[in-house]
Amino acid sequence: MTLILGIETSCDDTSVAVVDDAGHVLACKTASQVEVHEGYGGIYPEFASRAHVAAIIPTLEATLKAAGVGPDDLAAIGVTRGPGLIGSLLVGLHTASGLGAGWGLPVYGVNHLRGHLRSALLEGGRVDYPAIVLLASGGHTLIAHMKDAASMELVGTTRDDSVGEAYDKVARMLGLGFPGGPAVDRAAKIGTATTRFPRPMLGKGFEFSFSGLKSAVRRHMEQHPEAHVPDVAAAFVAACMDVLLGKCKAAIERYLPASLIVVGGVSASPQLRAGMAALCADKGVHLALPPLAWSTDNGAMIAMATFDYLGSAPSLEVDPNLRIDVL
C-alpha cells in the first residue's frame, strides 16, 4: 500500500489528508475560514493567507495522528501549486517543501483542477474512458474531453464569472450569507421558479458565461424588492442547471463518452446531482461523482492526484492561473 500526504491551500480552506493508492482516505482534516470571510461576503486574500499560516501545522499534525501514520510511512507529498490565490498557494508550497526536506520525501506540485478531477476516484469511485468532464466551482467552469486517463483536451470554459462565483454573488444579493452555494440551493428547494432568467450561451457551443445571469438577478431585485427570496433563488438555480445540463448533453452527443465526470464545489449541489443522474441515465453514460465529503476543496483530492505525478520531474512553481490541461 502506497500512502500520499496531500496539502490543499489554494483559497480559503487549509486541508491535509493521507490517501492510499486505492483511493481510500485514511484521514483528512480541514480548517475552515468561513468565520474569517463571512463579514465580507467573499474571500479576503490577505486574511486567507494569514489564516493558512496559523492553521497548517496544527492541521497537519491532526491528520497524521488521525491516520495513525508518520513520515516514514509516506511515499511522497503532494501540494497544490495552482490555480488559486498566490499568497495561499505559497503557504502550502513552502510548508510542503520544508516537510519534504526534513523528512526526505519527494514533493510534487499538483494542479488543483486535476485534484478535483481525481476526486471522482476517491472511496471506490470509478471512471470509464473516454470521458467528458464538467468542472464547476467557485473559480472555474469548464468542459474537457479525455480519451483516456492520461489525455486532456479543454473543450470550453467560462468567458467571465464561474457558476460558483455567480452563486456566491447572488447569495449576497439575496441576503443568504456566505458561502453562497449551499445557501442558494437550500432556498431554491422551498421556492418556485416564477421568473425566467436568461440561459446565457445555451445552444452556443461549449463556452460558458454567467455574468449576464447574475446581472439579471440584480435587475430583478432592484425592480421587485419585495420578491420572495426562495422564488428568486429557484429561478436562478433553474437557469444554472439548464445551462450546465444543456452543455453536458451536447458534449455527450458529440463525443459519445463512456463516462461523464462532474466535479468541483458545485458538484455538491443536490439539484445538479439529480439533473446529471437523469441525463446520464437517459444517455446510457456512467456518471462519475465525488462523494459529497470530497466535492469541495480538500487535501484528499490533492493526494489522489499526486499518484499521477509519481516518477515525474516535480515542479513547485506557483501558477495562480494554471489550466486543467497542464500538469
C-alpha positions, 0 to 999 in steps of 0.5 A: 500500500502506497500512502500520499500526504496531500496539502490543499491551500489554494483559497480559503480552506487549509486541508491535509489528508493521507490517501492510499493508492486505492483511493481510500482516505485514511484521514483528512482534516480541514480548517475552515475560514468561513468565520474569517470571510463571512463579514465580507461576503467573499474571500479576503486574500490577505486574511486567507493567507494569514489564516493558512499560516496559523492553521497548517501545522496544527492541521497537519499534525491532526491528520497524521495522528488521525491516520495513525501514520508518520513520515516514514510511512509516506511515499511522497507529498503532494501540494497544490501549486495552482490555480488559486490565490498566490499568497495561499498557494505559497503557504502550502508550497513552502510548508510542503517543501520544508516537510519534504526536506526534513523528512526526505520525501519527494514533493510534487506540485499538483494542479488543483483542477486535476485534484478535483478531477481525481476526486471522482476516484476517491472511496471506490469511485470509478471512471470509464474512458473516454470521458467528458468532464464538467468542472464547476466551482467557485473559480472555474467552469469548464468542459474537457474531453479525455480519451483516456486517463492520461489525455486532456483536451479543454473543450470550453470554459467560462468567458467571465464569472464561474457558476460558483462565483455567480452563486456566491454573488447572488447569495449576497444579493439575496441576503443568504450569507456566505458561502453562497452555494449551499445557501442558494440551493437550500432556498431554491428547494422551498421556492418556485421558479416564477421568473425566467432568467436568461440561459446565457450561451445555451445552444452556443457551443461549449463556452460558458458565461454567467455574468449576464445571469447574475446581472439579471438577478440584480435587475430583478431585485432592484425592480421587485424588492419585495420578491420572495427570496426562495422564488428568486433563488429557484429561478436562478438555480433553474437557469444554472442547471439548464445551462450546465445540463444543456452543455453536458448533453451536447458534449455527450452527443458529440463525443459519445463518452463512456463516462461523464465526470462532474466535479468541483464545489458545485458538484455538491449541489443536490439539484445538479446531482439529480439533473446529471443522474437523469441525463446520464441515465437517459444517455446510457453514460456512467456518471462519475461523482465525488462523494459529497465529503470530497466535492469541495476543496480538500487535501484528499483530492490533492493526494489522489492526484499526486499518484499521477505525478509519481516518477515525474520531474516535480515542479513547485512553481506557483501558477495562480492561473494554471489550466486543467490541461497542464500538469 
